[in-house]
C-alpha cells in the first residue's frame, strides 16, 4: 500500500513538473506566424494570410467569447501565443498589460505616471494611448501618448529600459499627443521623435542605447513602414511636410519627396505595392498622393504620379487590392468609402454605406469595423462594394483597428475589450 501511494506521489510530482515545463516553454515562445506582433498585423499592412472566412454570418451575429472593462485609449491589440498585450489609461496612469487570450484576465500590468504635456489636446477625443506596442521576442516595446517609450519583458512585464522621447530627448510634442507605432529591424527599435538631428531615432533593442539619430524634418502622427525597393530594404517615414526613405541600419537618406499634405493631421499609414507605387493620404481637405520609387544605380528616384484632393483619409487605414486602393474619405462628417485607381488617382466609386472604418483584408474579403461598433463582411472590387453580412459588436466610439489571430478577432472601444469567433 505504501509503495502504491509512493508511486502515485511520484507520478503526481512528475505530472506537475511537466506542466511547469510546458508553462515555461509557452512563456518563452517566439512570435508565431499566426500572431499579431505589431501595428497592422504580421506584415504591418492589415492583410492576413492562411485564414479562411465563411461567405456570410448567421442572423444571430458573431459568437462573443468574452468581454471586460479595460480603460481609455485607441491603441490596438497585439498578440503572441496565448497572450494579448494592450495599452490603456486610467486617471493619471498609463498601463501596459498582458491578458489571457482565452479569458481576458490580466496576467501582468505595468503602470506608470504620464502627466500630460502643455499644448496637447487630450480632452476632446480622448487621452490616449494612441500608439500600438511592438513585440520582438522576448520583449515588448510601447510608447504612451506623452512619448514615454518602455521596453518590457514579454513574460513578466519587468521594465528593462525606457526613454522619454519628448522630455528627455526633446522630441516634438504633437497637438494630439504621440501616436506613431515603433518598428523593429535587425536588433533595433526605430521611432519618429522630432527635433534637430533627431527626426528619427534607432534604439538598440536589448539595452535602449541610441544606435543612430538623424534628420531635421517635422514629424507627424503616422507609423513608419518597411518596404523593399528592388533588392534594398528601406524605412519609410511620413513627416509633416515630407516623406522619406531611409536606410534602417544607418539612418542615411535614400530619397525624399516634399508633399502638400498637412502632416500634423495625417494618421493614415502609407500603402506600398510591389509595382513601386507608394500611396499616402491626409484629411482636412489635403487629399492623397502617389509616388513611384525606382532604383537607378545606387540611387532611388521618387517621382510623383498624382496628387488629388478627392480621397482624404482621416485616421483609418487604406487597403490595396490589385491596381486599386480602398478607404474612407472625409473628416468628421459626410464620410464616404472610396475606390481609387492607383495609376491615375481616379475615383471609380464611392459608397456611404460603409463610412469611416478600419479594414482587414482576409481570404479575398474585407472585415470592416465601423466607428459605431458595427462589423461588416464585404468584398471590394473596381465595380462596387458588396456587403455580405453585418454584426453589431459594441456601442461607443471604436477608432481602433481589429486584431485577427486565426478565426478569433479582438476589438476594443474606449471602455471595453472583447473577443469574437468568426465562422
C-alpha positions as CSV (number, residue, x, y, z in Angstrom):
1,X,0.0,0.0,0.0
2,X,2.8,2.4,0.9
3,X,4.5,1.5,-2.4
4,X,1.3,2.3,-4.3
5,X,0.9,5.7,-2.5
6,X,4.5,6.5,-3.2
7,X,4.0,5.6,-6.9
8,X,1.0,8.0,-7.0
9,X,3.0,10.8,-5.4
10,X,5.9,10.3,-7.8
11,X,3.5,10.3,-10.8
12,X,1.8,13.5,-9.5
13,X,5.0,15.3,-9.0
14,X,6.2,14.2,-12.4
15,X,3.0,15.5,-14.0
16,X,3.3,18.8,-12.1
17,X,6.9,19.1,-13.4
18,X,5.8,18.5,-17.0
19,X,3.0,21.1,-16.6
20,X,5.5,23.6,-15.2
21,X,7.9,22.9,-18.0
22,X,5.3,23.4,-20.6
23,X,4.2,26.7,-19.0
24,X,7.7,27.9,-19.0
25,X,8.0,26.9,-22.7
26,X,4.9,28.8,-23.6
27,X,6.1,31.9,-21.9
28,X,9.3,31.7,-23.9
29,X,7.7,31.0,-27.3
30,X,8.7,33.3,-30.1
31,X,6.1,35.2,-32.0
32,X,4.3,32.7,-34.3
33,X,3.3,33.2,-37.9
34,X,-0.4,33.5,-36.9
35,X,0.2,36.1,-34.2
36,X,-0.3,39.8,-34.4
37,X,3.0,41.3,-33.3
38,X,2.7,45.0,-34.3
39,X,0.7,47.8,-35.8
40,X,-1.1,46.5,-38.9
41,X,-0.5,42.8,-38.1
42,X,2.1,40.2,-39.2
43,X,3.1,42.2,-42.3
44,X,2.2,45.7,-41.0
45,X,-0.2,46.2,-43.9
46,X,-3.6,45.0,-42.4
47,X,-3.6,41.8,-44.5
48,X,-3.9,38.3,-43.1
49,X,-2.9,35.1,-44.8
50,X,-3.9,31.5,-44.2
51,X,-7.2,32.3,-42.6
52,X,-10.5,31.2,-44.2
53,X,-13.7,33.1,-43.7
54,X,-17.3,32.0,-44.3
55,X,-19.1,33.8,-47.1
56,X,-21.7,35.1,-44.7
57,X,-22.6,35.1,-41.0
58,X,-25.7,33.8,-39.1
59,X,-28.5,36.2,-38.4
60,X,-27.8,35.8,-34.7
61,X,-24.4,37.5,-35.3
62,X,-21.0,36.5,-34.1
63,X,-20.2,34.4,-31.1
64,X,-18.8,36.6,-28.3
65,X,-16.2,34.7,-26.3
66,X,-15.6,37.3,-23.5
67,X,-15.8,40.9,-22.7
68,X,-14.2,43.0,-20.0
69,X,-13.7,46.6,-19.0
70,X,-10.2,47.9,-19.9
71,X,-9.6,51.6,-19.9
72,X,-9.3,54.6,-22.2
73,X,-7.3,54.7,-25.4
74,X,-7.2,53.8,-29.0
75,X,-4.0,51.7,-29.0
76,X,-4.6,48.5,-30.9
77,X,-4.2,45.0,-29.6
78,X,-1.1,42.8,-30.3
79,X,-0.9,39.1,-29.7
80,X,1.8,36.4,-29.2
81,X,1.0,32.8,-28.3
82,X,-1.9,32.7,-25.9
83,X,-1.5,36.3,-24.7
84,X,-2.8,39.7,-25.7
85,X,-0.9,42.9,-25.0
86,X,-2.7,46.2,-24.7
87,X,-2.2,49.8,-23.6
88,X,-4.8,52.0,-21.8
89,X,-5.1,54.8,-19.4
90,X,-6.9,55.1,-16.0
91,X,-6.7,58.5,-14.4
92,X,-3.1,59.8,-14.4
93,X,-1.6,56.4,-15.0
94,X,-0.9,54.7,-18.3
95,X,-0.8,50.9,-18.4
96,X,0.8,48.2,-20.5
97,X,-0.8,44.9,-19.8
98,X,-0.7,41.2,-20.7
99,X,-4.1,39.5,-20.9
100,X,-5.1,35.8,-21.2
101,X,-6.4,35.5,-24.8
102,X,-8.9,32.8,-23.7
103,X,-10.5,34.8,-20.9
104,X,-9.3,38.4,-21.0
105,X,-8.0,38.2,-17.5
106,X,-4.9,40.2,-16.6
107,X,-1.6,38.3,-16.3
108,X,0.6,41.3,-15.6
109,X,0.5,45.0,-15.9
110,X,2.9,47.8,-15.7
111,X,1.5,51.2,-14.6
112,X,3.4,54.5,-14.7
113,X,2.6,58.2,-14.2
114,X,2.2,60.0,-17.5
115,X,1.3,63.7,-16.8
116,X,0.1,65.5,-19.9
117,X,2.3,68.0,-21.6
118,X,1.2,71.5,-22.1
119,X,0.0,72.2,-25.6
120,X,-1.5,68.7,-26.1
121,X,-5.3,68.4,-26.8
122,X,-6.2,65.2,-24.9
123,X,-9.7,66.0,-23.8
124,X,-11.7,66.5,-27.0
125,X,-11.3,63.0,-28.4
126,X,-9.6,61.1,-25.5
127,X,-6.4,61.0,-23.5
128,X,-4.7,58.0,-25.3
129,X,-2.6,56.0,-25.5
130,X,-2.6,56.1,-29.3
131,X,0.5,54.1,-30.4
132,X,0.4,50.3,-30.8
133,X,3.0,48.2,-29.0
134,X,5.6,46.2,-30.8
135,X,6.5,42.6,-29.9
136,X,10.0,41.4,-30.8
137,X,10.5,38.3,-28.7
138,X,11.4,38.2,-25.8
139,X,10.4,41.9,-25.3
140,X,7.6,44.3,-25.9
141,X,8.1,48.0,-26.8
142,X,5.3,50.5,-26.0
143,X,5.1,54.3,-26.4
144,X,2.5,56.3,-24.5
145,X,0.7,59.5,-25.5
146,X,3.3,61.6,-23.8
147,X,6.1,59.9,-25.6
148,X,7.4,57.6,-22.9
149,X,9.0,54.5,-24.5
150,X,9.2,51.4,-22.4
151,X,10.9,48.1,-23.1
152,X,9.3,45.3,-21.0
153,X,10.0,41.6,-20.6
154,X,7.3,39.8,-22.6
155,X,6.8,37.1,-20.0
156,X,6.8,39.1,-16.7
157,X,6.3,42.8,-17.6
158,X,9.5,43.8,-15.9
159,X,10.9,47.1,-17.1
160,X,14.2,46.5,-19.0
161,X,14.8,50.1,-20.2
162,X,12.9,53.3,-21.1
163,X,13.3,56.7,-22.7
164,X,11.2,59.8,-22.7
165,X,11.1,60.9,-26.3
166,X,9.7,64.3,-25.6
167,X,11.0,65.3,-22.1
168,X,14.4,63.5,-22.3
169,X,15.2,63.5,-26.0
170,X,13.4,66.9,-26.7
171,X,11.2,65.4,-29.4
172,X,8.2,67.0,-30.9
173,X,5.0,67.4,-28.8
174,X,2.2,67.0,-31.3
175,X,-1.2,68.5,-30.7
176,X,-3.0,65.2,-30.3
177,X,-0.1,63.6,-28.4
178,X,2.3,60.9,-29.6
179,X,0.8,58.2,-31.8
180,X,3.3,56.6,-34.1
181,X,3.9,52.9,-33.5
182,X,7.5,51.8,-33.3
183,X,9.0,49.4,-35.8
184,X,11.8,46.8,-35.4
185,X,14.7,46.0,-37.7
186,X,17.6,43.7,-37.1
187,X,18.2,44.3,-33.4
188,X,16.9,47.9,-33.4
189,X,13.7,49.7,-32.5
190,X,13.0,52.7,-34.6
191,X,10.6,55.6,-33.9
192,X,9.9,59.1,-35.1
193,X,11.0,61.6,-32.4
194,X,11.3,65.0,-33.9
195,X,13.7,67.9,-33.4
196,X,17.0,69.0,-35.0
197,X,19.1,66.0,-35.9
198,X,16.6,63.5,-34.3
199,X,13.6,63.4,-36.5
200,X,14.0,59.6,-36.4
201,X,15.9,57.6,-33.8
202,X,17.0,54.0,-33.7
203,X,17.5,52.3,-30.3
204,X,19.3,49.0,-29.5
205,X,16.5,46.5,-28.8
206,X,18.4,44.9,-25.9
207,X,19.6,47.9,-23.8
208,X,18.0,51.0,-25.3
209,X,21.2,52.7,-26.3
210,X,20.9,55.0,-29.3
211,X,22.3,53.5,-32.5
212,X,21.6,56.5,-34.6
213,X,19.5,59.7,-34.7
214,X,19.2,61.8,-37.9
215,X,17.3,64.3,-39.9
216,X,15.6,67.6,-39.1
217,X,12.1,67.3,-40.7
218,X,9.0,67.8,-38.6
219,X,7.3,64.5,-37.7
220,X,3.6,63.5,-38.0
221,X,1.3,61.0,-36.2
222,X,2.0,58.3,-38.8
223,X,3.7,55.0,-38.1
224,X,6.7,54.1,-40.2
225,X,6.7,51.1,-42.5
226,X,9.4,48.9,-44.1
227,X,9.5,48.3,-47.8
228,X,11.8,46.7,-50.4
229,X,12.7,48.8,-53.4
230,X,14.2,46.3,-55.9
231,X,16.7,44.5,-53.6
232,X,17.1,47.2,-51.0
233,X,15.3,47.4,-47.6
234,X,14.0,50.9,-46.9
235,X,12.3,52.5,-43.9
236,X,9.5,54.9,-45.0
237,X,8.7,57.8,-42.6
238,X,5.9,60.2,-43.4
239,X,6.7,63.6,-41.9
240,X,4.6,66.8,-41.6
241,X,5.7,68.1,-45.0
242,X,7.9,65.4,-46.4
243,X,8.0,61.7,-46.9
244,X,11.4,60.0,-46.8
245,X,13.1,56.6,-47.4
246,X,15.9,55.8,-45.0
247,X,18.5,53.1,-44.5
248,X,17.2,51.3,-41.4
249,X,20.8,50.3,-40.5
250,X,22.3,53.8,-40.5
251,X,19.5,56.3,-40.9
252,X,21.1,57.5,-44.2
253,X,18.5,59.1,-46.6
254,X,17.9,57.2,-49.8
255,X,15.2,59.7,-51.1
256,X,12.9,62.5,-50.0
257,X,9.7,63.9,-51.5
258,X,8.0,67.0,-50.3
259,X,4.2,66.9,-50.2
260,X,1.4,69.4,-49.7
261,X,-0.4,67.3,-47.1
262,X,-0.7,68.8,-43.6
263,X,1.3,66.0,-42.0
264,X,0.4,67.1,-38.4
265,X,-3.0,65.8,-39.1
266,X,-2.1,62.7,-41.0
267,X,-2.8,59.4,-39.3
268,X,-3.2,57.0,-42.2
269,X,-0.3,54.6,-42.8
270,X,1.3,54.7,-46.3
271,X,0.5,51.7,-48.5
272,X,3.2,50.1,-50.6
273,X,2.9,48.0,-53.7
274,X,5.4,45.7,-55.4
275,X,4.9,47.8,-58.6
276,X,6.9,50.5,-56.9
277,X,3.9,52.7,-56.1
278,X,3.6,54.3,-52.6
279,X,0.3,55.8,-51.6
280,X,-0.4,58.1,-48.6
281,X,-3.3,60.3,-47.6
282,X,-4.4,63.1,-45.2
283,X,-7.7,64.7,-44.2
284,X,-8.8,68.3,-43.8
285,X,-9.0,69.0,-47.5
286,X,-5.5,67.9,-48.3
287,X,-6.1,64.7,-50.2
288,X,-3.9,61.8,-51.4
289,X,-0.6,61.4,-53.2
290,X,1.0,58.5,-55.0
291,X,4.7,58.4,-55.8
292,X,6.7,55.9,-57.8
293,X,10.1,54.6,-56.4
294,X,12.7,53.1,-58.6
295,X,16.4,52.4,-58.1
296,X,18.8,53.7,-60.7
297,X,22.3,52.5,-59.9
298,X,22.9,53.3,-56.2
299,X,20.2,55.9,-56.1
300,X,16.4,55.7,-55.5
301,X,14.4,58.1,-57.6
302,X,11.0,59.2,-56.2
303,X,8.6,60.6,-58.9
304,X,5.1,61.9,-58.0
305,X,2.5,60.2,-60.2
306,X,-0.5,62.1,-59.0
307,X,-2.0,64.2,-56.2
308,X,-5.7,64.6,-55.6
309,X,-8.0,66.2,-53.0
310,X,-10.8,63.7,-53.7
311,X,-9.8,61.0,-51.3
312,X,-9.0,62.3,-47.8
313,X,-8.3,59.6,-45.3
314,X,-8.5,60.8,-41.7
315,X,-7.2,58.2,-39.3
316,X,-8.4,54.8,-40.7
317,X,-6.2,52.5,-42.8
318,X,-6.3,52.0,-46.6
319,X,-6.5,48.6,-48.3
320,X,-4.8,48.0,-51.6
321,X,-6.2,45.2,-53.8
322,X,-4.6,44.8,-57.2
323,X,-4.5,48.2,-59.0
324,X,-6.9,49.9,-56.6
325,X,-6.8,51.4,-53.1
326,X,-9.9,51.5,-50.9
327,X,-10.6,53.5,-47.9
328,X,-12.8,56.1,-46.1
329,X,-12.7,59.7,-47.1
330,X,-13.7,62.7,-45.0
331,X,-13.1,64.3,-41.7
332,X,-15.9,64.4,-39.2
333,X,-19.0,64.4,-41.4
334,X,-20.2,63.0,-44.8
335,X,-17.8,60.1,-44.7
336,X,-17.7,58.1,-47.9
337,X,-15.9,54.9,-48.7
338,X,-14.0,55.2,-52.0
339,X,-12.2,53.1,-54.6
340,X,-9.3,54.8,-56.3
341,X,-7.3,53.7,-59.3
342,X,-3.6,53.6,-58.1
343,X,-2.2,54.6,-61.5
344,X,-4.2,57.8,-62.0
345,X,-6.0,58.8,-58.8
346,X,-9.3,58.4,-60.5
347,X,-12.2,57.8,-58.0
348,X,-14.1,54.9,-59.6
349,X,-16.9,54.7,-57.0
350,X,-17.9,55.9,-53.6
351,X,-20.4,54.4,-51.1
352,X,-21.9,55.9,-47.9
353,X,-23.0,52.5,-46.5
354,X,-19.5,51.8,-45.0
355,X,-18.3,55.2,-43.9
356,X,-15.3,55.5,-41.5
357,X,-14.0,52.1,-40.9
358,X,-10.8,50.2,-40.2
359,X,-10.3,47.2,-42.6
360,X,-8.5,43.9,-42.6
361,X,-8.1,42.1,-45.9
362,X,-8.6,38.4,-45.3
363,X,-9.4,35.5,-47.6
364,X,-10.3,37.7,-50.5
365,X,-12.8,39.7,-48.4
366,X,-12.7,42.6,-46.0
367,X,-13.5,42.8,-42.3
368,X,-14.6,46.5,-41.9
369,X,-15.1,47.7,-38.3
370,X,-17.0,51.0,-38.3
371,X,-16.6,53.6,-35.7
372,X,-20.0,52.9,-34.2
373,X,-19.1,49.2,-33.5
374,X,-20.7,47.6,-36.5
375,X,-18.6,45.0,-38.3
376,X,-19.1,44.3,-42.0
377,X,-18.0,41.3,-44.1
378,X,-17.6,42.7,-47.5
379,X,-16.0,42.4,-50.9
380,X,-14.2,45.2,-52.7
381,X,-13.8,45.4,-56.5
382,X,-13.3,48.2,-59.0
383,X,-17.0,47.9,-59.8
384,X,-18.6,48.0,-56.4
385,X,-18.8,47.4,-52.6
386,X,-20.6,44.2,-51.8
387,X,-21.8,43.7,-48.2
388,X,-22.3,40.1,-47.3
389,X,-23.1,40.3,-43.6
390,X,-23.1,42.7,-40.6
391,X,-22.9,42.3,-36.9
392,X,-23.1,44.9,-34.1
393,X,-20.2,44.3,-31.7
394,X,-20.3,47.2,-29.3
395,X,-21.6,50.7,-28.5
396,X,-19.4,53.7,-28.1
397,X,-16.5,55.1,-30.3
398,X,-14.4,52.5,-32.0
399,X,-11.4,54.0,-33.7
400,X,-9.1,51.0,-33.1
401,X,-8.4,48.6,-35.9
402,X,-9.4,45.0,-35.1
403,X,-6.8,42.2,-34.4
404,X,-7.2,38.8,-36.0
405,X,-5.4,35.6,-34.8
406,X,-6.7,32.6,-36.7
407,X,-10.5,33.0,-36.7
408,X,-10.6,34.8,-33.4
409,X,-11.0,38.6,-33.6
410,X,-10.2,41.0,-30.7
411,X,-11.7,44.5,-30.7
412,X,-11.9,47.4,-28.3
413,X,-13.8,50.7,-27.9
414,X,-12.8,53.4,-25.3
415,X,-14.1,51.3,-22.5
416,X,-14.1,47.6,-23.2
417,X,-12.0,44.9,-24.9
418,X,-13.7,41.8,-26.3
419,X,-13.1,38.6,-28.3
420,X,-15.3,37.1,-31.0
421,X,-15.2,33.9,-33.1
422,X,-15.5,34.3,-36.8
423,X,-17.2,31.5,-38.8
